[in-house]
Amino acid sequence: MFRTTRFALAAAALSLASCAREHGPTPLFQLLTPGKTGVTFVNTITTSDSLNAQTDPYVYNGAGVAIGDIDNDGLPDIFLTGNMVSSRLYLNKGGMRFEDITAHAGVATHRWATGATMVDINNDGYVDIYVSVSGPEWSKPAERANLLFINNGDGTFTEEAARYGIADTGFTTHAVFLDYNGDGYLDLFLLNNAPKDFARGEIAVHPSGARGETPGSYNQLYRNNGDGTFTNVSKEAGILRDVGYGLGVVVADINRDGWPDIYVSNDITPNDVLYINNGDGTFTNRAAQWLRHTSFAGMGVDAADFNNDGWPDILQVDMMPPALSGRKRMSGFFTYDERVELRGRGFRDDYDVNTLQLSNGATPDGAVTFSEIARMAGVAYTDWSWSALFADFDNDGAKDIFITSGYPKAVNDFDYQMAVLRAQRAGDERSARN
């Protein structure tokens, strides 16, 4: 009897092992349909003769999402931002069911919202919602002013961005809150696009007149005054000096000195910015000194210690496909002559692939060095990617990587753009000689 039972158990084990090999490991996640969750939001983009990928290269960039417990019931709620449709707020009812309370809560939007951040901005114990807003180059300032929905604690919100002094109109992609000066109040950093030098509607996304520096009106830093108002301190903090076409931002203590630093992921020509907090209310851009190279068309970015050595590492995504044929098509701009031309305008070499910056720690003089290992780690090519996230999804103590990718086709693969751009540059060079 014992032998028979032992044989039966062994056979069962072999059967289970065979099933596991046949069906693979148990998935970590399950995709739930809108019918099960109640989350029916769709960010529908309707193009026209005046609004399309040719008139606005960022028309398909999408929007953002914020997750937080707005009613303090212990369940995370969802705020989804919309471009040509209203943003939506979904209340978590438990059991992975959500209720659309947008109208009741008073958080509908009628602007080109690009991102959302949940934060208790007034320290009343309820999370508020800050909405980043952008739009085409021709949009009016009032149409692209950022929004701040203050949580009233009763399931409703009141929009008060102007009263707080943070209704910024600078083509914002995203916003992060951090206590940059250590006074106990959360300050605001805005990832803004350049409204003029890199005008969103122009064909020349690499304008021949742009240099590695500009007087700027791009990224903004607002100091929290602690009295319900904010003051723009960008210039005195050293934030306004760099050209920017920002698509990603992350806050981390890169050099482990106890002060939060800011990494800005820039798209196309402008090099990325690594704002190191000096601890005196100012920042210094150390990207050129601390990073060998970054992603050329930088999109989303995240920072975390993925190898558990105590130092934050940086993951940045780009838009290079895995297939060699796709890489060659996407790399048409990056000729040697083009690189020489960019160097002449003060820009350093970057490359159109994802980058994974492994921190080597600090040198004796306090500088932090990085080794870029995306190819070695197998994460260099993930197609047209938008966001990057470090997280330990399987609870094994090692941080995993989640990358979202978007476009079904390269809608901005316009050969004529390069011909026009080269003609523009040739004309500028002739004008300079004359």
C-alpha positions in Angstrom: 0.0 0.0 0.0 2.8 2.4 0.9 4.6 1.7 -2.4 1.4 2.2 -4.4 0.8 5.5 -2.7 4.3 6.7 -3.2 4.1 5.8 -6.9 0.8 7.6 -7.2 2.3 10.7 -5.6 5.3 10.6 -7.9 3.1 10.2 -10.9 1.0 13.1 -9.8 4.2 15.2 -9.4 5.4 14.3 -12.8 1.9 15.1 -14.2 2.0 18.6 -12.6 5.5 19.2 -13.8 4.5 18.2 -17.3 1.5 20.6 -17.1 3.8 23.4 -15.9 6.1 22.9 -18.8 3.2 22.8 -21.2 1.4 25.9 -20.0 4.4 27.8 -18.6 4.7 29.6 -15.2 1.6 31.1 -13.6 1.2 34.7 -14.8 1.9 37.4 -12.2 -0.8 39.6 -13.6 -4.3 39.2 -15.0 -5.8 41.6 -17.6 -9.3 42.8 -16.4 -11.8 44.0 -18.9 -13.6 47.4 -18.6 -16.8 45.3 -18.1 -15.3 43.8 -14.9 -13.6 47.0 -13.5 -15.9 49.8 -14.7 -12.9 51.7 -16.0 -14.1 52.7 -19.5 -11.8 55.7 -20.2 -10.4 56.0 -23.7 -8.1 58.9 -24.7 -9.5 59.3 -28.2 -7.4 61.6 -30.5 -9.2 63.0 -33.6 -6.8 64.4 -36.1 -7.6 67.0 -38.8 -5.9 69.1 -41.5 -4.8 71.5 -38.8 -4.0 69.0 -36.1 -2.0 65.9 -37.0 1.5 64.4 -36.7 2.9 66.8 -39.2 1.6 70.0 -37.6 2.2 68.8 -34.0 4.8 66.0 -33.6 3.5 65.3 -30.0 -0.2 64.9 -31.0 -0.1 61.1 -30.2 2.0 61.4 -27.0 -1.0 60.5 -24.9 -1.6 61.5 -21.3 -0.9 60.4 -17.8 -2.4 58.6 -14.8 -2.3 59.2 -11.0 -3.3 56.7 -8.3 -4.1 57.6 -4.7 -6.6 57.2 -2.0 -8.8 60.3 -2.3 -11.3 59.3 0.4 -9.0 57.7 2.9 -10.8 54.3 2.8 -7.6 52.4 2.2 -8.4 51.7 -1.4 -6.4 53.3 -4.2 -8.4 55.4 -6.7 -7.6 56.3 -10.3 -7.4 59.7 -12.1 -6.9 59.4 -15.9 -6.0 62.5 -17.9 -7.4 63.2 -21.4 -6.2 65.2 -24.3 -9.3 65.8 -26.5 -11.6 64.2 -24.0 -12.2 65.0 -20.3 -10.1 63.5 -17.6 -11.8 60.9 -15.4 -11.8 60.1 -11.7 -12.6 56.5 -10.7 -13.5 55.7 -7.1 -12.3 52.3 -5.9 -15.4 50.3 -4.6 -13.4 47.2 -3.7 -13.1 43.9 -5.5 -11.4 45.7 -8.4 -14.6 47.6 -9.2 -14.5 51.3 -9.9 -17.1 54.0 -10.2 -16.8 57.1 -12.4 -17.3 60.1 -10.1 -15.9 62.7 -12.4 -19.0 64.9 -12.6 -19.8 64.7 -8.9 -16.2 65.3 -7.8 -16.0 68.4 -10.1 -12.7 67.3 -11.8 -13.7 67.3 -15.4 -11.2 68.9 -17.7 -11.6 70.6 -21.1 -7.9 71.1 -21.9 -5.1 69.1 -23.4 -4.1 67.4 -20.1 -0.8 65.6 -20.3 -0.1 64.3 -16.7 -1.5 64.2 -13.2 0.1 64.1 -9.8 -1.7 63.2 -6.5 -0.3 65.0 -3.5 -1.6 66.5 -0.2 -0.5 70.0 -1.1 -2.2 71.7 1.8 -1.4 69.1 4.5 -5.0 68.6 5.5 -4.8 64.8 5.3 -6.5 64.5 1.9 -4.7 64.0 -1.4 -5.2 66.7 -4.0 -4.8 66.4 -7.8 -2.4 68.6 -9.9 -3.0 68.3 -13.6 -0.3 69.2 -16.2 -1.7 70.9 -19.3 -0.1 71.5 -22.7 -1.4 72.0 -26.3 -0.4 73.0 -29.8 1.9 76.0 -30.3 -1.1 78.1 -31.3 -3.1 77.5 -28.1 -3.8 80.4 -25.9 -2.2 80.6 -22.4 -5.6 80.3 -20.7 -6.2 77.1 -22.6 -3.0 75.4 -21.3 -2.9 76.7 -17.7 -2.2 73.8 -15.3 -5.0 72.8 -12.9 -5.0 72.1 -9.1 -8.0 70.3 -7.7 -8.1 70.7 -3.9 -9.8 67.8 -2.1 -12.7 69.1 0.0 -12.8 65.9 2.0 -16.4 65.1 1.0 -15.8 63.5 -2.4 -15.7 66.8 -4.2 -12.8 69.0 -5.4 -12.3 72.8 -6.0 -9.9 74.1 -8.7 -7.5 76.5 -7.1 -4.3 76.6 -9.2 -4.4 80.3 -9.7 -4.9 81.0 -6.0 -1.9 78.9 -5.2 0.2 80.6 -7.8 0.9 77.5 -9.9 -1.4 77.9 -12.9 1.6 77.7 -15.2 1.0 78.0 -18.9 4.4 76.7 -20.2 3.4 73.6 -22.2 3.8 71.3 -19.2 4.4 67.6 -19.7 4.5 66.5 -16.1 4.9 67.7 -12.6 6.8 66.3 -9.5 6.7 67.5 -5.9 9.8 67.5 -3.7 11.1 69.3 -0.7 14.2 70.7 -2.4 15.2 73.1 0.4 14.5 71.0 3.4 11.9 73.3 5.0 9.3 70.6 5.4 7.0 71.9 2.6 6.6 70.2 -0.8 7.8 72.3 -3.7 6.9 71.9 -7.3 9.0 71.2 -10.4 7.4 71.5 -13.8 8.7 69.6 -16.8 7.8 72.1 -19.6 8.4 72.1 -23.3 10.0 75.0 -25.1 7.2 77.1 -26.6 9.4 79.0 -29.1 12.8 77.7 -30.0 11.4 74.2 -30.2 7.9 75.2 -31.3 5.7 72.1 -31.4 4.1 72.9 -34.7 7.3 73.6 -36.6 9.0 71.1 -38.9 12.5 71.8 -37.6 12.5 70.0 -34.3 16.3 70.4 -34.5 16.2 74.2 -35.1 19.5 75.4 -36.6 19.6 78.5 -34.4 19.3 76.6 -31.1 22.4 76.3 -29.0 23.3 74.2 -25.9 22.1 77.1 -23.8 19.2 79.6 -24.0 17.7 82.3 -21.8 14.9 79.8 -21.4 11.3 79.6 -20.3 11.1 75.9 -20.0 11.4 73.8 -16.8 10.1 75.7 -13.7 10.7 75.4 -10.0 8.1 76.8 -7.6 8.9 77.1 -3.9 6.2 76.3 -1.4 5.9 79.4 0.9 4.1 77.4 3.6 1.1 79.7 3.5 -0.9 78.2 0.7 1.1 80.0 -2.1 4.0 79.2 -4.3 6.8 81.5 -5.7 8.6 80.8 -9.0 12.3 80.6 -8.0 13.6 79.0 -11.2 16.1 81.6 -12.1 17.7 81.9 -8.7 17.7 78.1 -8.3 19.6 77.7 -11.6 16.7 75.9 -13.4 16.1 78.1 -16.5 19.4 77.9 -18.3 19.0 74.7 -20.4 17.1 74.1 -23.6 14.5 71.5 -23.1 12.0 69.3 -24.8 11.2 67.3 -21.8 9.2 64.1 -21.8 10.3 62.5 -18.5 11.4 63.5 -15.0 12.3 61.7 -11.9 13.5 62.8 -8.4 16.2 60.8 -6.5 19.2 61.5 -4.3 21.7 60.6 -7.0 24.8 61.4 -4.9 23.4 60.4 -1.5 24.1 63.7 0.2 20.6 63.9 1.7 19.2 66.4 -0.9 16.8 65.4 -3.7 18.2 65.8 -7.2 16.2 66.0 -10.5 16.8 64.1 -13.7 15.1 65.5 -16.9 14.7 63.3 -19.9 14.8 65.4 -23.1 13.6 64.4 -26.5 15.7 64.9 -29.7 18.5 67.4 -29.7 18.5 68.9 -26.2 20.8 66.9 -24.0 19.4 65.5 -20.7 19.7 67.5 -17.6 20.9 66.2 -14.2 20.1 68.8 -11.7 22.2 68.1 -8.6 20.9 69.8 -5.5 23.7 72.0 -3.9 21.8 72.1 -0.6 21.7 75.9 -0.6 18.5 76.4 -2.7 20.4 76.0 -6.0 21.0 73.3 -8.6 23.9 72.5 -10.9 23.6 70.5 -14.1 26.1 67.6 -13.9 24.9 65.5 -16.8 27.9 66.2 -19.1 30.4 65.4 -16.3 28.7 62.4 -14.7 27.1 60.6 -17.7 29.0 59.4 -20.8 25.9 59.5 -22.9 22.1 59.3 -22.6 19.2 58.4 -24.9 18.9 60.8 -27.9 15.1 60.8 -28.1 14.6 60.4 -24.3 11.1 59.5 -23.2 10.2 58.2 -19.8 12.8 57.8 -17.0 13.0 56.2 -13.6 15.6 55.9 -10.9 16.1 53.1 -8.4 18.9 50.9 -6.9 18.3 47.9 -9.1 21.5 46.0 -8.1 21.1 46.7 -4.3 24.5 48.4 -3.8 22.9 51.5 -2.2 23.3 53.8 -5.2 20.4 55.0 -7.4 20.6 53.8 -11.0 18.8 55.4 -13.9 16.7 53.8 -16.7 15.7 55.9 -19.7 13.6 54.7 -22.7 13.9 55.7 -26.3 12.1 54.5 -29.5 14.5 52.1 -31.2 12.9 48.8 -32.5 14.5 45.4 -31.9 14.6 44.4 -35.6 17.7 45.6 -37.5 15.6 46.8 -40.4 13.6 49.0 -38.1 16.8 50.3 -36.5 18.2 51.4 -39.8 15.0 53.2 -40.8 14.9 55.0 -37.5 18.6 55.9 -37.5 18.5 57.8 -40.8 19.1 61.2 -39.2 22.2 60.1 -37.3 24.9 60.5 -39.9 28.4 61.6 -39.1 27.9 65.0 -40.6 24.8 65.5 -38.5 26.7 64.6 -35.3 29.5 67.1 -36.2 26.9 69.8 -36.8 25.3 69.2 -33.4 28.6 69.2 -31.7 29.4 72.5 -33.3 26.2 73.9 -31.6 27.3 72.8 -28.1 25.4 69.5 -27.9 27.2 66.3 -26.8 26.7 62.9 -28.5 23.7 60.8 -27.4 22.3 57.6 -29.0 18.8 56.6 -30.0 18.5 53.6 -27.7 17.3 52.9 -24.2 20.0 53.6 -21.6 20.5 51.9 -18.2 23.0 54.0 -16.1 24.6 51.8 -13.5 25.9 54.0 -10.7 29.5 53.3 -9.7 29.2 55.5 -6.6 31.1 58.7 -5.8 34.7 59.5 -6.4 36.8 61.2 -3.7 35.8 64.6 -5.0 32.1 63.8 -4.7 31.3 63.2 -8.4 29.2 60.2 -9.2 30.2 58.1 -12.2 27.9 55.8 -14.3 28.4 52.8 -16.6 25.8 52.6 -19.4 24.8 48.9 -19.6 21.5 48.7 -21.5 22.8 46.4 -24.2 24.5 44.1 -21.7 21.3 44.0 -19.6 19.1 43.2 -22.7 16.9 46.3 -22.4 18.4 48.6 -25.1 15.7 48.0 -27.8 12.0 48.1 -26.8 10.5 49.9 -29.8 8.6 53.2 -29.4 8.6 53.3 -25.6 7.0 55.9 -23.4 7.5 55.1 -19.7 9.9 53.1 -17.6 9.4 51.7 -14.1 11.6 49.9 -11.6 9.6 47.6 -9.2 10.0 44.2 -7.5 6.9 42.6 -9.1 7.6 39.1 -7.9 8.8 40.0 -4.4 12.2 38.2 -4.8 14.2 41.2 -3.6 15.4 42.2 -7.1 13.9 45.1 -8.9 12.3 44.3 -12.3 11.7 46.6 -15.2 8.3 47.5 -16.8 8.3 49.5 -20.0 5.3 50.7 -21.9 5.4 51.1 -25.7 3.0 52.8 -28.0 2.9 53.7 -31.7 1.5 51.0 -34.1 3.6 52.7 -36.8 6.1 55.5 -37.2 3.7 58.3 -38.1 6.5 60.8 -38.1 8.8 58.9 -40.5 8.7 61.7 -43.1 11.7 61.6 -45.5 10.9 65.2 -46.7 11.6 66.5 -43.2 15.3 65.8 -43.4 15.5 67.4 -46.8 13.8 70.6 -45.6 15.9 70.6 -42.5 19.2 70.3 -44.4 18.1 73.0 -46.8 17.3 75.3 -43.8 20.7 74.6 -42.3 22.5 75.2 -45.5 20.7 78.6 -45.8 21.7 79.5 -42.3 25.3 78.7 -43.1 25.3 80.8 -46.2 23.7 83.7 -44.3 26.4 83.4 -41.6 29.2 83.6 -44.3 27.6 86.6 -45.9 
